[in-house]
């Protein structure tokens, strides 16, 4: 029987990426599958703090592995913003379109376009954090949205070394550069090692 792993998200785009990256080795569930009733307040000041808060809050109520991710976009010209507030940059409720519009407005007239996506994954079971895995992806912010692939800020981000913006890349192409794919590669190594 395949081992279950619960991804601490209700975001369908993020869930798709995780299922794709984990492959066939695990039965992948999300918060939508288990109807998790509690609201988790992510009040940490770093991606790692927020990921730990999520992972442990859910792991206490779920039998099996829980994987929580906190990730976001850090823009050099904006002194690292939106950072840990990436998902709610334009306020509640979360809205990718409004977040992108706010970012374009903040970047209007900016010549410095450097940015990076960062991802921190926390794996937990019960009351225990089993591992922390991190990845980042450097690139630049575009002047206007391009493409309709991905989610979040993908339509405004061109990764260093990529031939097109994230918004035009397939999932396989995006994962050659993605911050989440890099963190997941570390996680996979850990999971393989823990099985041997």
KOLVEX-483186 format. One record per residue (C-alpha): x, y, z. Coordinates in steps of 0.05 Angstrom, whole numbers, plus 5000, padded with zeros to 4 digits. Example, Ala and Ser with C-alpha at 12.3 -4.5 7.8 and 13.67 -1.06 7.14 Angstrom:
REM KOLVEX-483186
524649105156/527349795143/
END
This chain:
REM KOLVEX-483186
500050005000/502650694982/504351165039/499851765047/502552465047/498153065061/500053715028/497954295072/494454705018/487754864988/491055174926/489554714866/495554984826/500354844883/497254154895/498253984821/505554164825/506653744888/503153134857/507353214795/513853274835/512352694883/510752214826/507351554838/510651364903/505451684949/498051774954/497752534955/492052874993/490653615005/486553995057/480753965009/480853205011/480553165087/475953765099/480754045152/476054465196/481054935231/483555605206/491055645213/493956325229/500556395193/503656945235/511056755228/516157255203/519756775157/517756245106/520455705153/516455945213/509955955173/511255265143/512554975212/506255285240/502154965184/505554295185/504854185261/497754455265/495553945214/500053365234/496953365303/490253195270/492552715214/495552025215/501252025166/506252505137/504453245129/508253695082/507354445089/510254965044/511055705051/513656054991/513656734960/516757254915/522257724939/523358334895/529958704902/527159394885/521759294938/526759104992/524458374991/516958504987/512058184980/515957615015/511957235067/505857655048/506057424975/499457054975/495857635009/499758214980/493458574957/489558375019/484257845036/481557425005/487557174966/487157394894/492657264843/490157784794/489958344847/496758134874/499758174804/496458854792/499259124857/506158864840/505959184770/503959844802/509559804854/514559654799/512260204751/518360594728/523260134764/529459954724/531759444776/527558834761/531458284798/527257814840/527257104867/522156594887/523556234952/520555594980/521155265048/518154575058/517054275127/515553535135/512153335200/508652755234/504852815299/508453325342/515253255306/518553655250/522153125209/525753595162/526354285131/527954355056/529255005018/529955224946/530255884908/529856124837/532756784814/530157184755/526757834738/519958164740/516658304673/513158954656/506558604640/503557914649/505557384598/502256694589/496956334627/500655734656/502155654729/499256084785/500956654831/506257114802/508456624747/505857074692/510457634715/516857234727/522457034679/527456554712/534856624698/536756124644/529555994621/527556104548/520756384567/517156664628/514056184678/507156364651/508856034585/512755424610/509854724618/510254424688/516153994667/519854594638/518355024698/520954484745/527854544714/528355224749/522955234802/524455404875/519254874895/522454344851/529254474883/526354404953/522553784931/528953464905/531853514976/525453245005/525552644958/532652484978/530452495051/524452055038/528551544999/533751535054/528451445108/525750825072/532550475069/
END
